[in-house]
């Protein structure tokens, strides 16, 4: 069973990524680390604690970086609201967070568990800092499966996806690390959409988890409809986790990806060498195709599994 850490900035789709991993019997979720991104660091950390409280799982949560490596923080309240999880009331956090900083948690957990898979679904600040602080953990990281970037699509500027844009310097460190990378970017995640009807189908009478998830996803779907005219809630971050659980949910091509850090108009762009014109060694498996039917089935099953566990008092 693959051992994973989710590094995230919850965020509606981060919440769904955590739930998918927690419900799965095919991955061992060793911990959750948080980073500033969709909202400020205090809010994303609190949101992670609330999500873990909601699903009733005993998962360590460690707080990480509150700002990018060298830049000022950019957040996304237009998508996720002022709390980062607007749309419903989550329970107050009742779990105790991990004592370590997220970067130290990543380092110690990697060294204690042989090999792990990192699944970053926010800006890559924590991952870059951990790799810089202890380069030797590269040998303990089997793969980094990240949500970020895009070969064709963008969402924060005409050139860049949000997670990479927020901390491009961190992204450059990660993509140049030599660790195997799967880039689950907007080319597929913009199609990983749960429609309003599919969201409503999650409703389960008395469901502790679905009763919170449904209004949260309805809020997220409306924001994406209003801004991008998408026909539902794109579960960007959850697709990265889904691809670890069931690799067949995406299809990738092995390509070179470089990160633009200094362009006036292209900050945070993921330049994918589609045709091999640079002659550089490929460094990432870039997701380009999606089995959305399988993905939505996985998400629905995860929510219902967590509802059942809650009902059983587990």
C-alpha positions as CSV (number, residue, x, y, z in Angstrom):
1,X,0.0,0.0,0.0
2,X,1.4,3.3,-1.0
3,X,2.2,5.7,1.9
4,X,1.3,9.3,1.2
5,X,1.4,12.8,2.7
6,X,-1.1,15.4,1.3
7,X,0.4,18.9,1.4
8,X,-2.5,21.3,0.9
9,X,-4.2,24.7,1.3
10,X,-7.9,23.8,2.0
11,X,-9.8,24.9,-0.2
12,X,-12.9,23.0,-1.3
13,X,-11.1,20.7,-3.7
14,X,-8.3,20.1,-1.1
15,X,-11.1,19.0,1.3
16,X,-12.3,16.4,-1.3
17,X,-8.7,15.2,-1.8
18,X,-8.3,14.6,1.9
19,X,-11.7,12.7,2.0
20,X,-10.8,10.6,-1.0
21,X,-7.5,9.5,0.6
22,X,-9.1,8.9,4.0
23,X,-11.8,6.7,2.5
24,X,-9.6,4.7,0.3
25,X,-8.3,1.3,1.3
26,X,-5.5,1.6,-1.3
27,X,-3.4,4.3,0.3
28,X,-2.1,4.9,3.8
29,X,-2.5,8.6,4.6
30,X,0.4,9.3,6.9
31,X,-0.4,12.9,7.5
32,X,-1.6,16.3,6.2
33,X,0.6,19.3,6.0
34,X,-0.8,22.8,5.2
35,X,0.5,25.8,3.4
36,X,-0.8,29.3,2.6
37,X,-2.4,29.5,-0.8
38,X,-6.2,29.5,-1.3
39,X,-6.3,31.4,2.0
40,X,-3.9,32.6,4.6
41,X,-1.8,30.0,6.5
42,X,-3.9,30.3,9.7
43,X,-7.1,29.6,7.8
44,X,-5.9,26.7,5.7
45,X,-4.5,25.0,8.8
46,X,-7.7,25.5,10.7
47,X,-9.7,24.2,7.7
48,X,-7.5,21.0,7.6
49,X,-8.2,20.4,11.2
50,X,-11.9,20.9,10.7
51,X,-12.0,18.5,7.8
52,X,-10.2,15.8,9.8
53,X,-12.6,16.4,12.7
54,X,-15.6,16.1,10.3
55,X,-14.5,12.7,8.9
56,X,-13.5,11.4,12.3
57,X,-10.1,10.1,11.3
58,X,-7.0,10.1,13.4
59,X,-4.6,11.8,10.9
60,X,-1.7,14.1,12.0
61,X,-2.0,17.7,10.7
62,X,1.1,19.9,10.6
63,X,1.1,23.6,9.9
64,X,3.7,24.8,7.3
65,X,4.7,28.0,5.5
66,X,2.5,31.1,5.8
67,X,4.1,32.8,2.7
68,X,6.0,31.9,-0.5
69,X,9.8,31.6,-0.4
70,X,10.5,35.1,-1.7
71,X,7.2,36.7,-2.7
72,X,4.1,38.1,-1.1
73,X,1.2,35.8,-0.7
74,X,-1.7,35.7,-3.2
75,X,-4.9,34.1,-2.1
76,X,-8.1,33.0,-3.9
77,X,-11.2,34.2,-2.0
78,X,-13.1,34.6,-5.2
79,X,-13.3,30.8,-5.4
80,X,-13.1,29.6,-1.8
81,X,-14.6,32.6,0.2
82,X,-13.2,34.4,3.1
83,X,-12.7,31.3,5.2
84,X,-11.3,29.2,2.4
85,X,-14.3,26.8,2.9
86,X,-17.3,29.0,2.5
87,X,-20.7,27.4,1.9
88,X,-21.4,25.4,5.0
89,X,-20.5,25.2,8.7
90,X,-17.8,22.7,9.5
91,X,-17.4,21.4,13.0
92,X,-15.0,23.1,15.3
93,X,-11.6,21.4,15.3
94,X,-11.2,19.0,18.3
95,X,-7.9,17.2,17.3
96,X,-4.5,18.2,18.4
97,X,-2.1,19.3,15.6
98,X,1.3,17.8,15.1
99,X,4.0,19.6,17.0
100,X,6.4,19.7,14.1
101,X,6.5,22.3,11.4
102,X,5.2,20.8,8.1
103,X,8.7,20.7,6.6
104,X,10.1,18.8,9.5
105,X,7.1,16.5,9.5
106,X,7.7,15.7,5.8
107,X,11.4,15.0,6.5
108,X,10.9,12.9,9.6
109,X,8.0,10.9,8.1
110,X,9.8,10.2,4.9
111,X,12.9,9.0,6.8
112,X,10.8,6.8,9.1
113,X,8.8,5.1,6.4
114,X,11.3,4.0,3.8
115,X,9.7,5.5,0.7
116,X,6.6,7.8,0.5
117,X,4.6,9.6,-2.1
118,X,4.0,13.3,-1.7
119,X,0.8,14.7,-3.0
120,X,1.0,18.5,-3.0
121,X,-2.3,20.2,-3.9
122,X,-1.3,23.8,-3.1
123,X,1.7,26.0,-3.6
124,X,4.9,24.0,-3.4
125,X,6.6,26.1,-0.6
126,X,6.7,23.3,2.0
127,X,8.0,20.7,-0.4
128,X,10.8,23.0,-1.7
129,X,11.8,24.0,1.8
130,X,11.9,20.4,3.0
131,X,14.1,19.4,0.0
132,X,16.4,22.3,0.6
133,X,16.7,21.6,4.3
134,X,17.4,17.9,3.9
135,X,18.3,17.0,0.3
136,X,18.9,13.4,1.3
137,X,15.1,12.8,1.6
138,X,15.0,12.6,-2.1
139,X,15.9,8.9,-1.7
140,X,12.8,8.5,0.5
141,X,10.4,10.0,-1.9
142,X,9.1,7.6,-4.5
143,X,7.2,10.2,-6.5
144,X,5.6,13.6,-6.2
145,X,2.1,13.7,-7.6
146,X,1.1,17.3,-7.7
147,X,-1.9,19.3,-8.7
148,X,-0.6,22.4,-10.5
149,X,0.4,23.9,-13.8
150,X,-1.0,23.0,-17.2
151,X,0.3,22.5,-20.8
152,X,-2.5,24.5,-22.4
153,X,-4.8,25.8,-19.6
154,X,-4.4,28.5,-17.0
155,X,-6.6,30.1,-14.4
156,X,-4.9,33.0,-12.6
157,X,-3.2,34.8,-15.6
158,X,-3.3,33.9,-19.3
159,X,0.0,32.0,-18.7
160,X,-0.2,30.4,-15.2
161,X,-2.1,28.1,-12.9
162,X,-2.7,29.3,-9.4
163,X,-0.5,26.9,-7.3
164,X,2.5,27.5,-9.5
165,X,1.9,31.2,-9.8
166,X,1.8,31.7,-6.0
167,X,5.3,30.3,-5.5
168,X,7.1,29.8,-8.8
169,X,10.5,29.7,-7.1
170,X,9.4,26.7,-5.0
171,X,8.0,25.0,-8.1
172,X,11.3,25.4,-9.9
173,X,13.1,23.7,-7.0
174,X,10.7,20.8,-7.0
175,X,10.6,20.3,-10.8
176,X,14.4,20.4,-10.8
177,X,14.8,18.0,-7.9
178,X,15.3,14.8,-9.9
179,X,12.4,13.2,-8.0
180,X,9.9,11.5,-10.4
181,X,6.9,13.9,-10.8
182,X,3.4,13.5,-12.1
183,X,1.9,16.9,-13.0
184,X,-1.9,16.7,-12.7
185,X,-2.6,20.1,-14.2
186,X,-5.6,22.1,-15.5
187,X,-5.6,20.2,-18.8
188,X,-7.3,17.4,-17.0
189,X,-8.6,19.0,-13.7
190,X,-10.7,21.5,-15.5
191,X,-12.6,18.5,-16.8
192,X,-12.8,16.7,-13.5
193,X,-16.1,18.3,-12.9
194,X,-18.9,17.2,-10.5
195,X,-22.1,18.6,-12.0
196,X,-24.9,20.1,-9.9
197,X,-26.9,16.9,-10.3
198,X,-24.0,14.7,-9.2
199,X,-23.4,17.0,-6.2
200,X,-27.1,16.7,-5.2
201,X,-26.8,12.9,-5.6
202,X,-24.3,12.9,-2.7
203,X,-27.1,13.8,-0.4
204,X,-27.8,11.1,2.2
205,X,-30.5,11.6,4.8
206,X,-28.7,12.2,8.1
207,X,-25.3,11.9,6.4
208,X,-22.8,13.7,8.7
209,X,-20.2,14.1,5.9
210,X,-22.4,14.5,2.8
211,X,-24.6,17.0,4.7
212,X,-21.5,19.3,4.8
213,X,-20.0,18.4,1.5
214,X,-23.0,19.1,-0.6
215,X,-23.5,22.8,0.2
216,X,-19.7,23.3,0.1
217,X,-19.5,21.9,-3.4
218,X,-22.6,23.9,-4.4
219,X,-20.8,27.1,-3.3
220,X,-17.7,26.0,-5.3
221,X,-19.7,25.1,-8.4
222,X,-21.4,28.5,-8.4
223,X,-18.1,30.3,-8.0
224,X,-16.6,28.4,-11.0
225,X,-19.8,29.0,-13.0
226,X,-19.7,32.7,-12.4
227,X,-16.0,33.1,-13.1
228,X,-15.2,30.5,-15.7
229,X,-18.6,29.4,-16.9
230,X,-17.7,25.8,-15.9
231,X,-20.7,23.4,-15.6
232,X,-20.0,22.3,-12.0
233,X,-17.3,22.0,-9.4
234,X,-13.9,21.1,-10.7
235,X,-12.3,18.9,-8.1
236,X,-8.7,19.7,-9.2
237,X,-6.9,18.5,-6.1
238,X,-8.9,15.4,-5.6
239,X,-7.8,14.2,-9.1
240,X,-4.2,14.1,-8.0
241,X,-5.1,11.8,-5.1
242,X,-7.3,9.7,-7.4
243,X,-4.4,9.2,-9.7
244,X,-2.4,7.7,-6.9
245,X,-5.2,5.4,-5.9
246,X,-6.2,4.4,-9.4
247,X,-3.5,5.4,-11.9
248,X,-5.8,4.5,-14.9
249,X,-7.9,7.6,-14.1
250,X,-5.5,9.7,-16.1
251,X,-3.1,9.2,-19.0
252,X,0.2,11.0,-19.1
253,X,3.1,11.9,-21.4
254,X,6.7,12.1,-20.2
255,X,7.8,15.6,-21.0
256,X,10.2,18.3,-19.9
257,X,8.6,21.0,-17.7
258,X,10.3,24.3,-16.8
259,X,9.0,27.0,-14.5
260,X,9.0,30.6,-15.5
261,X,10.1,32.8,-12.5
262,X,11.0,36.1,-14.0
263,X,8.7,36.7,-17.0
264,X,6.8,40.0,-16.9
265,X,3.7,38.4,-18.2
266,X,4.4,34.7,-17.7
267,X,5.3,34.3,-14.0
268,X,4.5,30.8,-12.9
269,X,4.0,29.4,-16.3
270,X,4.7,25.7,-16.7
271,X,6.5,25.4,-20.0
272,X,5.9,21.9,-21.3
273,X,8.3,20.9,-24.1
274,X,5.7,19.1,-26.1
275,X,7.9,18.3,-29.1
276,X,11.3,17.9,-27.4
277,X,12.7,21.0,-29.0
278,X,14.9,21.9,-26.0
279,X,16.7,18.6,-26.0
280,X,16.4,18.6,-22.2
281,X,15.7,15.4,-20.3
282,X,12.0,15.0,-19.5
283,X,11.3,15.5,-15.8
284,X,7.5,15.0,-15.4
285,X,4.7,12.8,-16.5
286,X,2.2,15.4,-17.6
287,X,-1.5,14.4,-17.4
288,X,-3.4,15.0,-20.6
289,X,-6.4,12.6,-20.5
290,X,-9.0,11.8,-17.9
291,X,-11.6,9.1,-17.2
292,X,-14.1,11.4,-15.6
293,X,-16.7,8.7,-15.1
294,X,-14.3,6.7,-13.0
295,X,-13.2,9.8,-11.1
296,X,-16.8,10.9,-10.2
297,X,-17.5,7.3,-9.1
298,X,-14.5,7.3,-6.8
299,X,-15.5,10.7,-5.3
300,X,-19.1,9.6,-4.7
301,X,-18.0,6.3,-3.2
302,X,-15.6,8.1,-0.8
303,X,-18.3,10.5,0.5
304,X,-20.7,7.6,1.1
305,X,-18.0,5.5,2.8
306,X,-17.2,8.3,5.2
307,X,-20.9,8.8,5.9
308,X,-21.2,5.1,6.7
309,X,-18.2,5.2,9.0
310,X,-19.6,8.2,10.8
311,X,-23.0,6.5,11.2
312,X,-21.2,3.5,12.7
313,X,-19.3,5.7,15.1
314,X,-15.9,4.8,13.6
